[in-house]
């Protein structure tokens, strides 16, 4: 089952990369919960809103899987998100800056359907890179 679960997560990431939100949402349970920076989102519609927000801010967004490990009903995926900031994100207008953000997602599946994602990424570095927050000064 672990190999099948990894394949589902890969299909979900492919749907994000290709902007196929309905296809991605079809892999999620009605009671799906996303837990990540900024709070929890619920259901396939919440997931679609999240992905649409990031694809709107980074239209060339590409998630590249760096490592995937599965055990039981859980898939751990380390991936890198890359894209150019060409749309509004959290009140910051497009800067044209290219970002590379390492991410970690823990995905729980039941019978091949995604029921929960827990994501962590360096949100501080992302907001510093697009100019929402000042960079931290380096000490000498």
C-alpha positions in Angstrom: 0.0 0.0 0.0 2.9 2.4 0.6 3.9 2.5 -3.1 0.3 3.2 -4.0 0.0 6.0 -1.5 3.2 7.6 -2.8 1.8 7.4 -6.3 -1.3 9.3 -5.1 0.8 12.1 -3.6 2.8 12.3 -6.8 -0.4 12.7 -8.8 -1.5 15.4 -6.4 1.8 17.3 -6.9 1.5 16.9 -10.7 -2.0 18.4 -10.6 -0.6 21.4 -8.7 2.3 21.8 -11.2 -0.1 21.6 -14.1 -2.8 23.8 -12.6 -5.4 20.9 -12.7 -7.2 21.8 -9.5 -10.3 19.7 -10.1 -8.1 16.6 -10.7 -6.1 17.3 -7.5 -9.3 17.9 -5.5 -10.6 14.5 -6.7 -7.8 12.8 -4.8 -9.0 14.4 -1.5 -11.7 13.2 1.0 -14.7 15.4 1.6 -13.4 15.7 5.2 -9.9 16.6 4.1 -7.9 18.9 6.4 -4.7 20.9 5.4 -2.6 22.0 8.4 0.1 24.4 7.5 1.5 27.9 7.9 -1.4 30.3 8.1 -3.8 27.8 9.7 -6.1 25.0 8.8 -8.1 24.6 5.6 -10.9 22.1 5.1 -12.3 20.0 2.2 -11.3 19.9 -1.4 -12.6 23.5 -1.9 -10.2 24.8 0.8 -7.3 23.0 -0.9 -8.3 24.5 -4.3 -8.3 28.0 -2.8 -4.9 27.4 -1.3 -3.4 26.1 -4.5 -5.1 28.9 -6.6 -3.6 31.5 -4.2 -0.1 30.2 -4.7 -0.5 29.6 -8.4 -1.9 33.2 -8.8 1.2 34.6 -7.0 3.6 32.2 -8.7 2.1 31.3 -12.1 5.2 29.3 -13.1 5.1 27.4 -9.8 6.8 24.0 -9.9 7.1 21.5 -7.0 9.9 19.0 -7.4 9.9 15.9 -5.2 13.3 15.5 -3.6 12.5 12.5 -1.3 9.5 10.5 -0.5 9.1 7.9 2.2 6.0 6.0 3.0 5.0 3.9 6.0 1.5 2.6 6.7 -1.0 5.2 5.8 1.4 8.1 5.9 3.7 9.5 3.1 6.4 12.0 3.9 7.4 14.1 1.0 10.3 16.6 0.9 10.0 18.8 -2.1 11.2 22.1 -3.4 8.8 24.8 -4.6 10.1 27.2 -7.2 8.5 30.1 -9.0 8.5 33.7 -9.9 6.5 36.2 -7.8 4.2 37.6 -10.5 1.0 38.1 -8.6 -0.2 39.4 -5.2 0.6 37.3 -2.1 -0.5 38.4 1.3 -0.8 42.0 0.2 2.5 42.1 -1.5 2.3 43.1 -5.2 4.4 41.1 -7.7 8.1 41.7 -7.3 9.4 39.5 -10.2 11.7 37.7 -7.8 12.4 34.0 -8.3 12.0 32.0 -5.1 13.2 28.5 -4.1 11.5 27.2 -1.0 12.2 23.8 0.6 9.1 22.2 2.0 8.0 19.1 3.9 4.6 17.5 3.7 3.2 14.7 5.8 0.2 13.2 4.0 -2.2 10.7 5.5 -4.4 8.5 3.3 -7.3 6.1 3.8 -8.0 3.6 1.1 -6.0 5.7 -1.4 -7.7 9.0 -0.6 -5.9 11.9 1.0 -7.5 12.8 4.3 -4.9 15.1 5.8 -1.8 17.1 4.9 0.6 18.7 7.4 3.0 21.0 5.7 6.0 23.0 7.0 8.1 25.4 5.0 10.2 28.5 5.8 7.4 31.1 5.5 9.7 33.7 7.1 12.3 33.3 4.3 9.6 33.4 1.6 8.1 36.6 2.9 11.6 38.2 3.3 12.4 37.1 -0.3 9.3 38.9 -1.7 9.8 42.0 0.5 6.9 41.6 2.9 9.3 41.4 5.9 12.8 42.9 6.3 15.7 40.5 6.0 17.5 39.8 9.3 20.8 41.5 9.5 23.8 39.2 9.6 26.2 39.8 12.5 29.9 40.1 11.8 
